[in-house]
């Protein structure tokens, strides 16, 4: 089983899970959901922030994109390297989900 993300002390960020040849379809699906949720939450915070001075929207976006970039390797690499056809297929589907999420975020006009 793949280790989960853990909070970095002090920074508010996350440490990525360890790469593992034992990654499962469930791990990939869970990480993909986490990436998408984090990105969409950040975008919602930016869009609905009434007090524009309270948080820098570029900071929120760059933090979410950094998290997504870091974790996306764990989700997408198995599509090319894993020994299980099922895991490779799940990873490939996750690539498509991530692409749709990124495309949707950058297409928003709010």
N, C-alpha and C positions, 0 to 999 in steps of 0.2 A: 504494500500500500504506500502511496506517495504521501509525504508529510504535507501538512496544510500550511497556509501562510500564517505568519505570526506578526503581531504588532512590533514595530521597532520602538524601543523605549525612547521617549523624549521627542522623536521626530514626527510621530503621528502616521508614519508610512508603514509599509508592510515589507517583510522579507519574503522573497520568493520561496516556493517549495524546492526541495532538492530534486535534481534530475534523477529519474529512476527508470530502469528498464521494466519495472513492475507497475508502471502507470496503467490504470484501468480506464475503461470507457466512462465509468462513474466519475473518476478523477477529472477527466477531460471535460465532461459535461458540467461538473461543479465549477471548475476554473473558468470555463467559458461564461457561465451564468454570472459568476463574480465579476468578471471583466465588464460584461455588458451592463450589469446593475450599477457598478461603480461609475462607468462613463455616463450613463443616463442620469444618475443622481447628480453628478457634477453639472451636467448641462441644465438640468431642472433648477439647481441652485443658482446658476448664472442667470437664467431667464427670469426667474421669479424673485430675484434679489431687488427689493424696492429701494433699499439704502445702498446705492451704488458705491459709496465710499467705505462700507464696512468690510468688504472682501474684494480683493483684486480678482476679476474674472479670468485674467490670463494665468494667474497662479493656480486657480481651481482647475482650469482646463489643462494646463501643463502637468499638474500633479496626477490628474486622472489619465492623461495620455501616457505619462511615464509608467504608471502602474500597469496600464493595458499593454504597453510595449514589452515590459519586463515579463509579464505572465504569458503573453501570447506565444512566446517561444516554447513554453512548456505544453501548450495546447497544440501547436502546429507542427513541431518537430516530429512527433510520433507518426504523422502521416507519411513521412519519408523513410523512417528508420525502424519502426517497431516490427517485431516478428509476427504479431497477430494481425491477421487481415481485418478482424472486427475493430481493433483499436485504431488501425490505420484509417478505416472508413469513418469512424467516429471523429477522428482528428480532422479528416478532410471536411466533414460536415461542419465542424466547429470553425474551420477557416471561413466557410461560407457565412456562418452566423456572424463572425467578427467583421467580415467585409461589409455585410449589410448594416451592422451597427455603426461602424465608422462612416460609411457612406451616408447614413441617415443623420448622423451628428453633423457632419460637414455640409449637409444640404439644408439644414435648418436655417430659417431666415428670421427667427425670433431674435 
